Amino acid sequence: MTEVRASHILVKTEQEAKDLYDEITSGKIDFADAAMEKSMCPSGRAGGDLGFFGKGMMVKPFEDACFSMEVGEISQPVETQFGWHLIQLTGKED
């Protein structure tokens, strides 16, 4: 079974997620630093790292994004019932 490792940043609004995406992809701020500063999720203290997980362990929109990404890629904002996420795929194992 394939497992992925991801880090994420959870914020309240789509605009906040878009602004962070622009700052991260332009090199103004590191993903892990942004997670520590801005994420509403407790994982933010660890730079947003969620560790490895398989299918069925995360909410569907989040999972779908993670399993469609390449390692190193940062997602556009993804909405779930928890808020808006930026996701960085950091690993993939079969």
VMD Tcl script that builds the backbone (N, CA, C; Angstrom):
set m [mol new atoms 282]
animate dup $m
set s [atomselect $m all]
$s set {name element resname resid chain x y z} {
  {N N MET 1 A 0.837 -1.186 0.000}
  {CA C MET 1 A 0.000 0.000 0.000}
  {C C MET 1 A 0.883 1.252 0.000}
  {N N THR 2 A 0.554 2.199 -0.830}
  {CA C THR 2 A 1.305 3.447 -0.903}
  {C C THR 2 A 0.996 4.315 0.310}
  {N N GLU 3 A 2.041 4.899 0.866}
  {CA C GLU 3 A 1.893 5.886 1.922}
  {C C GLU 3 A 2.611 7.153 1.494}
  {N N VAL 4 A 2.096 8.283 1.945}
  {CA C VAL 4 A 2.742 9.559 1.657}
  {C C VAL 4 A 3.080 10.249 2.966}
  {N N ARG 5 A 4.049 11.138 2.891}
  {CA C ARG 5 A 4.387 11.983 4.037}
  {C C ARG 5 A 4.157 13.420 3.603}
  {N N ALA 6 A 3.465 14.157 4.437}
  {CA C ALA 6 A 3.131 15.530 4.075}
  {C C ALA 6 A 3.274 16.448 5.272}
  {N N SER 7 A 3.506 17.704 4.952}
  {CA C SER 7 A 3.428 18.788 5.918}
  {C C SER 7 A 2.323 19.708 5.445}
  {N N HIS 8 A 1.692 20.398 6.381}
  {CA C HIS 8 A 0.646 21.315 5.951}
  {C C HIS 8 A 0.600 22.544 6.842}
  {N N ILE 9 A -0.070 23.558 6.300}
  {CA C ILE 9 A -0.351 24.792 7.021}
  {C C ILE 9 A -1.862 24.963 6.959}
  {N N LEU 10 A -2.493 25.117 8.108}
  {CA C LEU 10 A -3.941 25.273 8.189}
  {C C LEU 10 A -4.267 26.698 8.604}
  {N N VAL 11 A -5.061 27.383 7.748}
  {CA C VAL 11 A -5.483 28.752 8.038}
  {C C VAL 11 A -6.997 28.875 7.840}
  {N N LYS 12 A -7.557 30.005 8.257}
  {CA C LYS 12 A -9.010 30.174 8.232}
  {C C LYS 12 A -9.585 30.508 6.862}
  {N N THR 13 A -8.862 31.318 6.068}
  {CA C THR 13 A -9.453 31.827 4.823}
  {C C THR 13 A -8.658 31.419 3.584}
  {N N GLU 14 A -9.362 31.359 2.468}
  {CA C GLU 14 A -8.717 31.055 1.196}
  {C C GLU 14 A -7.686 32.128 0.856}
  {N N GLN 15 A -8.030 33.395 1.123}
  {CA C GLN 15 A -7.103 34.489 0.810}
  {C C GLN 15 A -5.809 34.360 1.599}
  {N N GLU 16 A -5.919 34.018 2.873}
  {CA C GLU 16 A -4.717 33.826 3.694}
  {C C GLU 16 A -3.858 32.701 3.123}
  {N N ALA 17 A -4.515 31.614 2.693}
  {CA C ALA 17 A -3.784 30.487 2.092}
  {C C ALA 17 A -3.112 30.908 0.793}
  {N N LYS 18 A -3.816 31.673 -0.039}
  {CA C LYS 18 A -3.237 32.131 -1.312}
  {C C LYS 18 A -2.039 33.041 -1.076}
  {N N ASP 19 A -2.168 33.946 -0.101}
  {CA C ASP 19 A -1.059 34.855 0.203}
  {C C ASP 19 A 0.166 34.079 0.686}
  {N N LEU 20 A -0.054 33.100 1.559}
  {CA C LEU 20 A 1.056 32.265 2.041}
  {C C LEU 20 A 1.678 31.472 0.903}
  {N N TYR 21 A 0.830 30.923 0.017}
  {CA C TYR 21 A 1.334 30.167 -1.141}
  {C C TYR 21 A 2.293 31.047 -1.950}
  {N N ASP 22 A 1.872 32.289 -2.215}
  {CA C ASP 22 A 2.708 33.213 -2.995}
  {C C ASP 22 A 4.025 33.499 -2.281}
  {N N GLU 23 A 3.970 33.719 -0.961}
  {CA C GLU 23 A 5.188 34.003 -0.197}
  {C C GLU 23 A 6.145 32.810 -0.195}
  {N N ILE 24 A 5.588 31.604 -0.059}
  {CA C ILE 24 A 6.424 30.395 -0.013}
  {C C ILE 24 A 7.025 30.093 -1.380}
  {N N THR 25 A 6.204 30.131 -2.431}
  {CA C THR 25 A 6.711 29.768 -3.757}
  {C C THR 25 A 7.649 30.828 -4.336}
  {N N SER 26 A 7.560 32.070 -3.836}
  {CA C SER 26 A 8.486 33.111 -4.310}
  {C C SER 26 A 9.773 33.123 -3.493}
  {N N GLY 27 A 9.826 32.290 -2.429}
  {CA C GLY 27 A 11.038 32.189 -1.629}
  {C C GLY 27 A 11.123 33.191 -0.482}
  {N N LYS 28 A 10.047 33.955 -0.240}
  {CA C LYS 28 A 10.072 34.932 0.850}
  {C C LYS 28 A 10.086 34.270 2.225}
  {N N ILE 29 A 9.452 33.112 2.335}
  {CA C ILE 29 A 9.386 32.406 3.615}
  {C C ILE 29 A 9.445 30.902 3.351}
  {N N ASP 30 A 10.108 30.190 4.243}
  {CA C ASP 30 A 10.214 28.737 4.154}
  {C C ASP 30 A 8.900 28.096 4.599}
  {N N PHE 31 A 8.524 26.972 3.982}
  {CA C PHE 31 A 7.267 26.303 4.307}
  {C C PHE 31 A 7.180 25.986 5.801}
  {N N ALA 32 A 8.222 25.378 6.362}
  {CA C ALA 32 A 8.202 24.985 7.772}
  {C C ALA 32 A 8.100 26.206 8.688}
  {N N ASP 33 A 8.810 27.284 8.340}
  {CA C ASP 33 A 8.730 28.512 9.140}
  {C C ASP 33 A 7.318 29.089 9.090}
  {N N ALA 34 A 6.705 29.073 7.902}
  {CA C ALA 34 A 5.333 29.579 7.757}
  {C C ALA 34 A 4.373 28.736 8.585}
  {N N ALA 35 A 4.596 27.417 8.596}
  {CA C ALA 35 A 3.733 26.536 9.391}
  {C C ALA 35 A 3.847 26.862 10.875}
  {N N MET 36 A 5.072 27.080 11.340}
  {CA C MET 36 A 5.281 27.383 12.764}
  {C C MET 36 A 4.628 28.713 13.148}
  {N N GLU 37 A 4.659 29.672 12.228}
  {CA C GLU 37 A 4.117 31.009 12.513}
  {C C GLU 37 A 2.613 31.102 12.323}
  {N N LYS 38 A 2.076 30.438 11.313}
  {CA C LYS 38 A 0.707 30.719 10.876}
  {C C LYS 38 A -0.304 29.598 11.064}
  {N N SER 39 A 0.141 28.345 11.147}
  {CA C SER 39 A -0.803 27.224 11.132}
  {C C SER 39 A -1.629 27.156 12.410}
  {N N MET 40 A -2.935 26.890 12.247}
  {CA C MET 40 A -3.839 26.697 13.387}
  {C C MET 40 A -3.773 25.265 13.907}
  {N N CYS 41 A -3.079 24.381 13.190}
  {CA C CYS 41 A -2.979 22.972 13.577}
  {C C CYS 41 A -1.814 22.783 14.549}
  {N N PRO 42 A -1.970 21.917 15.553}
  {CA C PRO 42 A -0.850 21.644 16.465}
  {C C PRO 42 A 0.422 21.175 15.741}
  {N N SER 43 A 0.276 20.583 14.554}
  {CA C SER 43 A 1.449 20.135 13.793}
  {C C SER 43 A 2.338 21.301 13.379}
  {N N GLY 44 A 1.818 22.504 13.438}
  {CA C GLY 44 A 2.607 23.677 13.077}
  {C C GLY 44 A 3.886 23.780 13.890}
  {N N ARG 45 A 3.830 23.351 15.140}
  {CA C ARG 45 A 5.023 23.403 16.001}
  {C C ARG 45 A 6.142 22.534 15.449}
  {N N ALA 46 A 5.792 21.519 14.668}
  {CA C ALA 46 A 6.789 20.640 14.040}
  {C C ALA 46 A 6.989 21.017 12.571}
  {N N GLY 47 A 6.731 22.275 12.236}
  {CA C GLY 47 A 6.875 22.716 10.850}
  {C C GLY 47 A 5.786 22.176 9.948}
  {N N GLY 48 A 4.686 21.717 10.548}
  {CA C GLY 48 A 3.551 21.210 9.775}
  {C C GLY 48 A 3.622 19.732 9.453}
  {N N ASP 49 A 4.678 19.038 9.901}
  {CA C ASP 49 A 4.876 17.633 9.536}
  {C C ASP 49 A 3.787 16.737 10.123}
  {N N LEU 50 A 3.153 15.949 9.257}
  {CA C LEU 50 A 2.114 14.998 9.668}
  {C C LEU 50 A 2.617 13.559 9.656}
  {N N GLY 51 A 3.854 13.343 9.223}
  {CA C GLY 51 A 4.386 11.990 9.129}
  {C C GLY 51 A 3.788 11.244 7.943}
  {N N PHE 52 A 4.003 9.929 7.916}
  {CA C PHE 52 A 3.476 9.089 6.831}
  {C C PHE 52 A 2.056 8.649 7.142}
  {N N PHE 53 A 1.229 8.559 6.108}
  {CA C PHE 53 A -0.141 8.060 6.259}
  {C C PHE 53 A -0.608 7.435 4.959}
  {N N GLY 54 A -1.549 6.522 5.083}
  {CA C GLY 54 A -2.115 5.848 3.929}
  {C C GLY 54 A -3.491 6.395 3.594}
  {N N LYS 55 A -4.074 5.834 2.555}
  {CA C LYS 55 A -5.416 6.251 2.153}
  {C C LYS 55 A -6.421 5.907 3.251}
  {N N GLY 56 A -7.398 6.775 3.431}
  {CA C GLY 56 A -8.438 6.557 4.426}
  {C C GLY 56 A -8.120 7.137 5.787}
  {N N MET 57 A -6.939 7.752 5.932}
  {CA C MET 57 A -6.548 8.290 7.240}
  {C C MET 57 A -6.776 9.792 7.372}
  {N N MET 58 A -6.981 10.464 6.262}
  {CA C MET 58 A -7.200 11.919 6.267}
  {C C MET 58 A -8.532 12.220 5.584}
  {N N VAL 59 A -9.049 13.433 5.785}
  {CA C VAL 59 A -10.295 13.811 5.109}
  {C C VAL 59 A -10.063 13.809 3.601}
  {N N LYS 60 A -11.115 13.483 2.853}
  {CA C LYS 60 A -11.003 13.195 1.417}
  {C C LYS 60 A -10.317 14.299 0.600}
  {N N PRO 61 A -10.717 15.568 0.685}
  {CA C PRO 61 A -10.044 16.567 -0.169}
  {C C PRO 61 A -8.547 16.664 0.107}
  {N N PHE 62 A -8.172 16.529 1.374}
  {CA C PHE 62 A -6.759 16.578 1.775}
  {C C PHE 62 A -6.021 15.363 1.222}
  {N N GLU 63 A -6.623 14.199 1.413}
  {CA C GLU 63 A -6.027 12.953 0.924}
  {C C GLU 63 A -5.877 12.972 -0.595}
  {N N ASP 64 A -6.923 13.391 -1.298}
  {CA C ASP 64 A -6.873 13.437 -2.766}
  {C C ASP 64 A -5.718 14.313 -3.246}
  {N N ALA 65 A -5.541 15.457 -2.599}
  {CA C ALA 65 A -4.445 16.351 -2.983}
  {C C ALA 65 A -3.098 15.673 -2.747}
  {N N CYS 66 A -2.926 15.092 -1.568}
  {CA C CYS 66 A -1.639 14.462 -1.221}
  {C C CYS 66 A -1.261 13.357 -2.194}
  {N N PHE 67 A -2.229 12.497 -2.529}
  {CA C PHE 67 A -1.919 11.340 -3.376}
  {C C PHE 67 A -1.801 11.699 -4.857}
  {N N SER 68 A -2.103 12.958 -5.216}
  {CA C SER 68 A -1.950 13.365 -6.616}
  {C C SER 68 A -0.699 14.214 -6.829}
  {N N MET 69 A 0.031 14.476 -5.747}
  {CA C MET 69 A 1.195 15.350 -5.832}
  {C C MET 69 A 2.497 14.566 -5.995}
  {N N GLU 70 A 3.520 15.291 -6.445}
  {CA C GLU 70 A 4.878 14.754 -6.514}
  {C C GLU 70 A 5.641 15.221 -5.281}
  {N N VAL 71 A 6.624 14.432 -4.848}
  {CA C VAL 71 A 7.434 14.804 -3.693}
  {C C VAL 71 A 8.100 16.157 -3.954}
  {N N GLY 72 A 8.000 17.031 -2.969}
  {CA C GLY 72 A 8.579 18.371 -3.086}
  {C C GLY 72 A 7.576 19.421 -3.531}
  {N N GLU 73 A 6.462 18.982 -4.075}
  {CA C GLU 73 A 5.446 19.903 -4.595}
  {C C GLU 73 A 4.664 20.544 -3.449}
  {N N ILE 74 A 4.236 21.785 -3.676}
  {CA C ILE 74 A 3.369 22.498 -2.735}
  {C C ILE 74 A 2.035 22.733 -3.433}
  {N N SER 75 A 0.958 22.375 -2.750}
  {CA C SER 75 A -0.380 22.470 -3.356}
  {C C SER 75 A -0.884 23.899 -3.367}
  {N N GLN 76 A -1.812 24.150 -4.267}
  {CA C GLN 76 A -2.657 25.328 -4.171}
  {C C GLN 76 A -3.529 25.127 -2.930}
  {N N PRO 77 A -4.224 26.164 -2.439}
  {CA C PRO 77 A -5.081 25.984 -1.267}
  {C C PRO 77 A -6.131 24.881 -1.455}
  {N N VAL 78 A -6.283 24.047 -0.424}
  {CA C VAL 78 A -7.237 22.940 -0.414}
  {C C VAL 78 A -8.208 23.178 0.745}
  {N N GLU 79 A -9.516 23.159 0.447}
  {CA C GLU 79 A -10.505 23.405 1.489}
  {C C GLU 79 A -11.011 22.096 2.087}
  {N N THR 80 A -11.076 22.060 3.425}
  {CA C THR 80 A -11.726 20.961 4.146}
  {C C THR 80 A -12.632 21.589 5.198}
  {N N GLN 81 A -13.303 20.747 5.961}
  {CA C GLN 81 A -14.163 21.281 7.016}
  {C C GLN 81 A -13.374 21.985 8.115}
  {N N PHE 82 A -12.047 21.805 8.124}
  {CA C PHE 82 A -11.207 22.415 9.151}
  {C C PHE 82 A -10.724 23.808 8.768}
  {N N GLY 83 A -10.756 24.114 7.476}
  {CA C GLY 83 A -10.259 25.396 6.981}
  {C C GLY 83 A -9.546 25.190 5.651}
  {N N TRP 84 A -8.553 26.023 5.402}
  {CA C TRP 84 A -7.789 25.985 4.151}
  {C C TRP 84 A -6.368 25.514 4.423}
  {N N HIS 85 A -5.922 24.565 3.619}
  {CA C HIS 85 A -4.601 23.962 3.798}
  {C C HIS 85 A -3.691 24.284 2.616}
  {N N LEU 86 A -2.423 24.493 2.925}
  {CA C LEU 86 A -1.358 24.380 1.939}
  {C C LEU 86 A -0.636 23.102 2.313}
  {N N ILE 87 A -0.354 22.279 1.337}
  {CA C ILE 87 A 0.248 20.977 1.596}
  {C C ILE 87 A 1.572 20.877 0.846}
  {N N GLN 88 A 2.581 20.376 1.527}
  {CA C GLN 88 A 3.861 20.076 0.884}
  {C C GLN 88 A 4.085 18.576 1.021}
  {N N LEU 89 A 4.199 17.900 -0.119}
  {CA C LEU 89 A 4.455 16.461 -0.081}
  {C C LEU 89 A 5.951 16.261 0.146}
  {N N THR 90 A 6.290 15.543 1.215}
  {CA C THR 90 A 7.701 15.371 1.575}
  {C C THR 90 A 8.206 13.951 1.408}
  {N N GLY 91 A 7.305 12.995 1.107}
  {CA C GLY 91 A 7.753 11.631 0.900}
  {C C GLY 91 A 6.661 10.759 0.331}
  {N N LYS 92 A 7.071 9.657 -0.295}
  {CA C LYS 92 A 6.110 8.687 -0.844}
  {C C LYS 92 A 6.781 7.330 -0.808}
  {N N GLU 93 A 6.077 6.327 -0.270}
  {CA C GLU 93 A 6.607 4.960 -0.205}
  {C C GLU 93 A 5.543 3.979 -0.675}
  {N N ASP 94 A 5.989 2.977 -1.428}
  {CA C ASP 94 A 5.051 1.923 -1.873}
  {C C ASP 94 A 5.161 0.713 -0.961}
}
mol reanalyze $m
mol bondsrecalc $m
mol representation Tube
mol addrep $m
